[in-house]
Amino acid sequence: MNYYRKPYVKENIISNNNPLPKQVLSESKFDSSKAFFKYNQKEGTFLVLKNNNEFRPIYPDAEGYLIFFRHQVKYKVKANRLAYELGNAVSVPPDKVILHKNLDTNDYRLQNLKLLPRQTYLLIKEAHRNLNGTLRMYPHPRDVFSYILTWRDDKKDRILVVQDVVIAKQMLLKLQLKYAKILNRYCVFD
């Protein structure tokens, strides 16, 4: 019978069997670690303090996390949350989400970041997804005079069969306008 055994880690010495411990910063640890970062609000770039007391640039990974090491411990911080907190000198509550106004998740300028409730953020993501291909109209495969409208609403896929092409186009236009209004209310497009 095999038993799971935790890898052996001594103080300040990490064995080859165990990679560096990873921590996502909680609010109390995060507040004390803000001194390790500098943030340029206009360019949206980050600098992190290294061991030799000099700042060097740090870049978010593909998932939007800044990963850094302090005293042989690996830390992960959401870059948009850090940018908003450093730029506005406020702490972001856990029930709020940071929205990139231009929907470019690699743009960390302070003017591009906005604090929203989670429900509103999900509504914006749904509207963006529908306008980028989920909302469609196509002919019915078996009925020559019918059309099918598909879209996503409240995390459910909706399908509507319409008998007239004019009515189908009107419904498509109404849905497109509904989702475009949602995006125009919260987002900025160049």
For each residue, the residues with C-beta under 8 A, 3 or more apart:
1:
2:
3:
4:
5:
6:
7: 15 17 18
8: 15 17 18
9: 13 14 15 18 21
10: 13 14 15
11:
12: 71 72
13: 9 10
14: 9 10 18 19 20 21 72
15: 7 8 9 10 18
16:
17: 7 8
18: 7 8 9 14 15 21
19: 14 22
20: 14 69 72 73 74
21: 9 14 18 73 74
22: 19 74 75 76
23: 29 73 74 75 76
24: 75 76 77
25: 29 30 33 75 76 77
26: 29 30
27: 30 31 91
28: 31 32
29: 23 25 26 32 33
30: 25 26 27 33 34 77 85
31: 27 28 34 91
32: 28 29 35
33: 25 29 30 36 37 70 75 77
34: 30 31 37 85 86
35: 32 49
36: 33 48 49 68 70
37: 33 34 46 47 48 49 82 86
38: 46 47 55
39: 45 46 47 82 83 86 87
40: 43 44 45 46 47
41: 44 87 109 110 111
42: 109 110
43: 40 109
44: 40 41 83 107 108 109 110 112
45: 39 40 57 108
46: 37 38 39 40 57 58 59 60 66 79 82 83 108
47: 37 38 39 40 55 56 57 58
48: 36 37 55 56 57 58 66 68
49: 35 36 37 53 54 55
50: 53 54 55 56
51:
52:
53: 49 50
54: 49 50
55: 38 47 48 49 50
56: 47 48 50
57: 45 46 47 48
58: 46 47 48 66 68
59: 46 66
60: 46 63 64 65 66 79 106 108
61: 64 65 66 67
62:
63: 60
64: 60 61 78 79 80 105
65: 60 61 76 77 78 79
66: 46 48 58 59 60 61 76 77 78 79 82
67: 61 74 75 76
68: 36 48 58 74 75 77
69: 20 72 73 74 75
70: 33 36 73 75
71: 12
72: 12 14 20 69
73: 20 21 23 69 70
74: 20 21 22 23 67 68 69
75: 22 23 24 25 33 67 68 69 70
76: 22 23 24 25 65 66 67
77: 24 25 30 33 65 66 68 81 82
78: 64 65 66 81 82 98
79: 46 60 64 65 66 82 83 108
80: 64 83 84 98 100 105 108 113
81: 77 78 84 85 92 98
82: 37 39 46 66 77 78 79 85 86
83: 39 44 46 79 80 86 87 98 108 110 113
84: 80 81 87 88 90 92 98 110 113 115
85: 30 34 81 82 88 89 90 91 92
86: 34 37 39 82 83 89
87: 39 41 83 84 110 113
88: 84 85 110
89: 85 86
90: 84 85
91: 27 31 85
92: 81 84 85 96 98 115
93: 96
94:
95: 117 118
96: 92 93 115 116 117 118
97: 115 116 117 118 121
98: 78 80 81 83 84 92 113 114 115 116
99: 113 114 115 116 121 124 186 187
100: 80 103 104 105 107 112 113
101: 111 112 113 114 186 187 188
102: 107 112 187 188 189 190
103: 100 128 187
104: 100 107 112
105: 64 80 100
106: 60
107: 44 100 102 104 112
108: 44 45 46 60 79 80 83 112 113
109: 41 42 43 44 112 113
110: 41 42 44 83 84 87 88 113
111: 41 101
112: 44 100 101 102 104 107 108 109 188
113: 80 83 84 87 98 99 100 101 108 109 110
114: 98 99 101 186
115: 84 92 96 97 98 99
116: 96 97 98 99 120 121 124 186
117: 95 96 97 120 121
118: 95 96 97 121 122
119: 122 123
120: 116 117 123 124 186
121: 97 99 116 117 118 124 125
122: 118 119 125 126
123: 119 120 126 127 182
124: 99 116 120 121 127 128 182 183 186 187
125: 121 122 128 129
126: 122 123 129 130 152 153 154 155 179
127: 123 124 130 131 178 179 180 182 183
128: 103 124 125 131 132 179 183
129: 125 126 132 133 134 152
130: 126 127 134 135 151 152 175 179
131: 127 128 135 176 179 180 183
132: 128 129
133: 129 136
134: 129 130 150 151 152
135: 130 131 149 150 151 152 172 175 176 179
136: 133 149 150 151
137: 147 148 149 168 169 172
138: 147 148
139: 144 146 147 148
140: 143 144 146 147 148 161
141:
142:
143: 140 146 161
144: 139 140
145: 163 164
146: 139 140 143 161 162 163
147: 137 138 139 140 161 162 165 168
148: 137 138 139 140 159 160 161 162
149: 135 136 137 158 159 160 161 162 168 171 172 175
150: 134 135 136 157 158 159 160
151: 130 134 135 136 157 158 175
152: 126 129 130 134 135 155 156 157 158
153: 126 156 158
154: 126
155: 126 152
156: 152 153
157: 150 151 152
158: 149 150 151 152 153
159: 148 149 150
160: 148 149 150 171
161: 140 143 146 147 148 149
162: 146 147 148 149 167 168 171
163: 145 146 167
164: 145 167 168
165: 147 168 169
166: 169 170
167: 162 163 164 170 171
168: 137 147 149 162 164 165 171 172
169: 137 165 166 172 173
170: 166 167 173 174
171: 149 160 162 167 168 174 175
172: 135 137 149 168 169 175 176
173: 169 170 176 177
174: 170 171 177 178
175: 130 135 149 151 171 172 178 179
176: 131 135 172 173 179 180
177: 173 174 180 181
178: 127 174 175 181 182
179: 126 127 128 130 131 135 175 176 182 183
180: 127 131 176 177 183 184
181: 177 178 184 185
182: 123 124 127 178 179 185 186
183: 124 127 128 131 179 180 186 187 189
184: 180 181 187
185: 181 182
186: 99 101 114 116 120 124 182 183
187: 99 101 102 103 124 183 184
188: 101 102 112
189: 102 183
190: 102
